[in-house]
Amino acid sequence: MRAEDIIIKPILTEKGYDGIPLKKYTFKVAKSANKTEIKIAIEQLFGVKVESVNTCNVRGKLKRMGRNEGMTASYKKAIVQLKEDSKPIEFFASLS
């Protein structure tokens, strides 16, 4: 699997913004990806050194539009901690 297939998009939330100064970034990743694959993909895409990766599966929520009910898609979330001597990810630099 290619690095572009593993990392889907960044997750930009209030809690995610708090981690940017600490070099902690949150991404939506492929459900089948494991922590080692996520670490390698982040290092390849952004040219940084990853210290640790924490993952969790996020279940879809029940949503209603009038009488109709449906579920939002479930996904896998990865929280990536960079090493102290690593450079920050440029994409998040303007957000902090």
MDAnalysis code that builds the backbone (N, CA, C; Angstrom):
import MDAnalysis as mda
import numpy as np

u = mda.Universe.empty(288, n_residues=96, atom_resindex=np.repeat(np.arange(96), 3), trajectory=True)
u.add_TopologyAttr("name", ["N", "CA", "C"] * 96)
u.add_TopologyAttr("resid", np.arange(1, 97))
u.add_TopologyAttr("resname", ["MET", "ARG", "ALA", "GLU", "ASP", "ILE", "ILE", "ILE", "LYS", "PRO", "ILE", "LEU", "THR", "GLU", "LYS", "GLY", "TYR", "ASP", "GLY", "ILE", "PRO", "LEU", "LYS", "LYS", "TYR", "THR", "PHE", "LYS", "VAL", "ALA", "LYS", "SER", "ALA", "ASN", "LYS", "THR", "GLU", "ILE", "LYS", "ILE", "ALA", "ILE", "GLU", "GLN", "LEU", "PHE", "GLY", "VAL", "LYS", "VAL", "GLU", "SER", "VAL", "ASN", "THR", "CYS", "ASN", "VAL", "ARG", "GLY", "LYS", "LEU", "LYS", "ARG", "MET", "GLY", "ARG", "ASN", "GLU", "GLY", "MET", "THR", "ALA", "SER", "TYR", "LYS", "LYS", "ALA", "ILE", "VAL", "GLN", "LEU", "LYS", "GLU", "ASP", "SER", "LYS", "PRO", "ILE", "GLU", "PHE", "PHE", "ALA", "SER", "LEU", "SER"])
u.atoms.positions = np.array([
    [0.845, -1.178, 0.000],
    [0.000, 0.000, 0.000],
    [0.896, 1.249, 0.000],
    [0.551, 2.229, -0.815],
    [1.325, 3.467, -0.907],
    [1.017, 4.378, 0.282],
    [1.938, 5.296, 0.562],
    [1.764, 6.227, 1.682],
    [0.542, 7.112, 1.476],
    [0.261, 7.483, 0.217],
    [-0.899, 8.325, -0.086],
    [-2.209, 7.593, 0.168],
    [-2.191, 6.257, 0.086],
    [-3.394, 5.470, 0.343],
    [-3.640, 5.281, 1.835],
    [-2.587, 5.335, 2.639],
    [-2.718, 5.116, 4.079],
    [-3.211, 6.381, 4.775],
    [-2.581, 7.527, 4.489],
    [-2.974, 8.792, 5.123],
    [-4.049, 9.437, 4.256],
    [-5.275, 9.534, 4.767],
    [-6.392, 10.055, 3.978],
    [-6.467, 11.573, 4.067],
    [-6.533, 12.124, 5.297],
    [-6.596, 13.578, 5.465],
    [-6.304, 13.933, 6.920],
    [-5.899, 15.182, 7.173],
    [-5.716, 15.605, 8.564],
    [-7.068, 15.886, 9.220],
    [-7.128, 15.711, 10.529],
    [-8.339, 16.023, 11.282],
    [-8.077, 17.318, 12.038],
    [-8.835, 18.357, 11.717],
    [-8.629, 19.674, 12.302],
    [-9.768, 19.988, 13.265],
    [-9.511, 19.764, 14.559],
    [-10.486, 20.034, 15.600],
    [-9.818, 20.881, 16.677],
    [-10.597, 21.359, 17.640],
    [-10.028, 22.155, 18.731],
    [-8.997, 21.351, 19.506],
    [-9.310, 20.109, 19.803],
    [-8.370, 19.260, 20.539],
    [-7.122, 18.993, 19.699],
    [-7.292, 18.881, 18.396],
    [-6.158, 18.679, 17.508],
    [-5.242, 19.894, 17.436],
    [-5.839, 21.097, 17.476],
    [-5.041, 22.324, 17.455],
    [-4.161, 22.447, 18.696],
    [-4.647, 21.953, 19.841],
    [-3.878, 22.026, 21.084],
    [-2.599, 21.199, 21.018],
    [-2.582, 20.161, 20.187],
    [-1.407, 19.303, 20.088],
    [-0.340, 19.804, 19.134],
    [-0.650, 20.767, 18.281],
    [0.302, 21.236, 17.269],
    [1.583, 21.802, 17.887],
    [1.522, 22.651, 18.932],
    [2.780, 23.134, 19.528],
    [3.618, 22.020, 20.161],
    [2.971, 20.908, 20.535],
    [3.671, 19.769, 21.140],
    [4.137, 18.755, 20.106],
    [4.001, 19.104, 18.810],
    [4.339, 18.220, 17.684],
    [3.497, 16.936, 17.713],
    [2.211, 17.094, 18.003],
    [1.268, 15.974, 18.023],
    [0.185, 16.268, 16.989],
    [0.071, 15.434, 15.974],
    [-0.827, 15.685, 14.850],
    [-1.828, 14.541, 14.695],
    [-3.031, 14.867, 14.226],
    [-4.107, 13.887, 14.089],
    [-4.465, 13.720, 12.616],
    [-4.590, 12.465, 12.187],
    [-4.915, 12.149, 10.799],
    [-6.001, 11.088, 10.724],
    [-6.796, 11.170, 9.663],
    [-7.723, 10.093, 9.302],
    [-6.930, 9.139, 8.426],
    [-6.924, 7.845, 8.763],
    [-6.104, 6.878, 8.047],
    [-6.964, 5.715, 7.559],
    [-6.370, 4.891, 6.695],
    [-7.066, 3.719, 6.173],
    [-7.357, 2.751, 7.314],
    [-8.532, 2.119, 7.271],
    [-8.937, 1.202, 8.341],
    [-8.004, 0.003, 8.470],
    [-7.427, -0.427, 7.360],
    [-6.584, -1.624, 7.385],
    [-5.142, -1.339, 7.789],
    [-4.774, -0.067, 7.946],
    [-3.385, 0.298, 8.245],
    [-3.067, 0.037, 9.712],
    [-1.845, -0.477, 9.968],
    [-1.401, -0.647, 11.347],
    [-0.453, 0.487, 11.722],
    [0.001, 0.496, 12.982],
    [0.806, 1.610, 13.480],
    [2.135, 1.735, 12.742],
    [2.751, 0.620, 12.403],
    [4.034, 0.652, 11.692],
    [3.868, 1.249, 10.301],
    [2.824, 0.858, 9.588],
    [2.567, 1.401, 8.251],
    [2.277, 2.902, 8.317],
    [1.535, 3.337, 9.340],
    [1.220, 4.755, 9.492],
    [2.499, 5.545, 9.765],
    [3.369, 5.024, 10.615],
    [4.631, 5.691, 10.935],
    [5.485, 5.873, 9.690],
    [5.623, 4.821, 8.896],
    [6.436, 4.877, 7.675],
    [5.822, 5.864, 6.675],
    [4.490, 5.864, 6.549],
    [3.809, 6.757, 5.603],
    [4.001, 8.223, 5.984],
    [3.888, 8.552, 7.277],
    [4.078, 9.935, 7.731],
    [5.510, 10.380, 7.476],
    [6.470, 9.507, 7.763],
    [7.883, 9.853, 7.550],
    [8.182, 10.071, 6.074],
    [7.570, 9.274, 5.192],
    [7.790, 9.431, 3.750],
    [7.128, 10.702, 3.213],
    [5.878, 10.951, 3.592],
    [5.126, 12.073, 3.038],
    [5.649, 13.431, 3.502],
    [5.996, 13.540, 4.780],
    [6.332, 14.847, 5.341],
    [7.809, 15.011, 5.669],
    [8.614, 13.960, 5.580],
    [10.041, 14.051, 5.855],
    [10.347, 14.381, 7.303],
    [9.627, 13.759, 8.242],
    [9.821, 13.996, 9.674],
    [10.177, 12.683, 10.365],
    [10.539, 12.760, 11.649],
    [10.829, 11.577, 12.456],
    [9.700, 11.361, 13.444],
    [9.083, 10.184, 13.405],
    [7.934, 9.883, 14.253],
    [8.408, 9.119, 15.495],
    [7.956, 9.582, 16.656],
    [8.289, 8.902, 17.905],
    [7.278, 7.807, 18.214],
    [5.968, 8.145, 18.153],
    [4.944, 7.154, 18.473],
    [3.675, 7.429, 17.676],
    [2.854, 6.375, 17.561],
    [1.572, 6.466, 16.864],
    [0.512, 5.817, 17.746],
    [-0.556, 6.548, 18.033],
    [-1.709, 5.992, 18.743],
    [-2.885, 5.975, 17.770],
    [-3.635, 4.878, 17.756],
    [-4.769, 4.761, 16.838],
    [-6.041, 4.442, 17.613],
    [-7.181, 4.816, 17.023],
    [-8.473, 4.416, 17.562],
    [-9.474, 4.351, 16.419],
    [-10.409, 3.437, 16.537],
    [-11.474, 3.307, 15.560],
    [-12.651, 4.161, 16.014],
    [-13.117, 5.054, 15.132],
    [-14.221, 5.956, 15.451],
    [-15.473, 5.408, 14.776],
    [-16.491, 5.129, 15.591],
    [-17.739, 4.610, 15.035],
    [-18.563, 5.722, 14.427],
    [-19.346, 5.379, 13.405],
    [-20.225, 6.357, 12.780],
    [-21.358, 6.749, 13.707],
    [-21.852, 7.971, 13.546],
    [-22.930, 8.462, 14.394],
    [-24.259, 8.364, 13.662],
    [-25.332, 8.241, 14.435],
    [-26.677, 8.212, 13.882],
    [-27.086, 9.635, 13.526],
    [-27.479, 9.851, 12.277],
    [-27.911, 11.174, 11.816],
    [-29.313, 11.048, 11.249],
    [-30.098, 12.128, 11.405],
    [-31.464, 12.145, 10.881],
    [-31.658, 13.344, 9.982],
    [-32.384, 13.143, 8.916],
    [-32.827, 14.239, 8.054],
    [-34.328, 14.024, 7.864],
    [-35.106, 14.739, 8.672],
    [-36.545, 14.531, 8.636],
    [-36.896, 13.175, 9.216],
    [-37.604, 12.362, 8.446],
    [-37.973, 11.023, 8.905],
    [-36.879, 9.996, 8.671],
    [-35.963, 10.309, 7.772],
    [-34.953, 9.335, 7.383],
    [-33.796, 9.314, 8.370],
    [-33.367, 8.103, 8.704],
    [-32.223, 7.924, 9.582],
    [-31.103, 7.284, 8.799],
    [-29.893, 7.631, 9.161],
    [-28.736, 7.024, 8.528],
    [-27.538, 7.125, 9.453],
    [-26.457, 6.519, 9.047],
    [-25.237, 6.536, 9.844],
    [-24.138, 7.236, 9.053],
    [-23.315, 8.020, 9.746],
    [-22.122, 8.560, 9.108],
    [-21.089, 7.441, 9.041],
    [-20.112, 7.594, 8.187],
    [-19.131, 6.541, 7.990],
    [-18.211, 6.431, 9.198],
    [-17.838, 5.202, 9.544],
    [-16.851, 4.997, 10.594],
    [-15.462, 5.066, 9.960],
    [-14.447, 5.420, 10.769],
    [-13.092, 5.576, 10.247],
    [-12.075, 5.301, 11.341],
    [-10.822, 5.275, 10.954],
    [-9.726, 5.070, 11.889],
    [-8.951, 6.377, 12.025],
    [-8.616, 6.738, 13.264],
    [-7.918, 7.983, 13.555],
    [-6.552, 7.649, 14.136],
    [-5.521, 8.382, 13.690],
    [-4.169, 8.184, 14.201],
    [-3.656, 9.501, 14.770],
    [-3.120, 9.433, 15.987],
    [-2.482, 10.584, 16.616],
    [-0.985, 10.314, 16.600],
    [-0.248, 11.165, 15.885],
    [1.174, 10.956, 15.631],
    [1.985, 11.938, 16.461],
    [2.918, 11.415, 17.272],
    [3.827, 12.245, 18.068],
    [5.193, 12.238, 17.398],
    [5.702, 13.444, 17.053],
    [7.017, 13.549, 16.429],
    [8.106, 13.607, 17.484],
    [9.340, 13.266, 17.087],
    [10.473, 13.350, 17.993],
    [10.829, 14.807, 18.246],
    [11.505, 15.074, 19.363],
    [11.867, 16.441, 19.752],
    [12.759, 17.110, 18.710],
    [13.702, 16.350, 18.126],
    [14.638, 16.935, 17.162],
    [14.084, 16.989, 15.748],
    [12.855, 16.509, 15.548],
    [12.243, 16.518, 14.218],
    [11.670, 17.899, 13.902],
    [11.660, 18.237, 12.613],
    [11.042, 19.501, 12.197],
    [9.525, 19.337, 12.224],
    [8.765, 20.432, 12.439],
    [7.304, 20.317, 12.423],
    [6.783, 20.120, 10.994],
    [5.549, 19.655, 10.878],
    [4.917, 19.471, 9.576],
    [4.454, 20.835, 9.075],
    [4.869, 21.219, 7.845],
    [4.597, 22.558, 7.314],
    [3.113, 22.852, 7.179],
    [2.311, 21.838, 6.846],
    [0.875, 22.044, 6.648],
    [0.233, 22.638, 7.906],
    [0.651, 22.186, 9.082],
    [0.050, 22.635, 10.338],
    [0.708, 23.897, 10.882],
    [1.822, 24.346, 10.296],
    [2.572, 25.477, 10.836],
    [1.740, 26.774, 10.833],
    [0.950, 26.984, 9.798],
    [0.160, 28.212, 9.717],
    [-1.081, 28.167, 10.601],
    [-1.424, 26.996, 11.121],
    [-2.654, 26.849, 11.919],
    [-2.451, 27.125, 13.397],
    [-1.224, 26.976, 13.899],
    [-1.004, 27.126, 15.343],
    [-0.865, 28.570, 15.764],
])
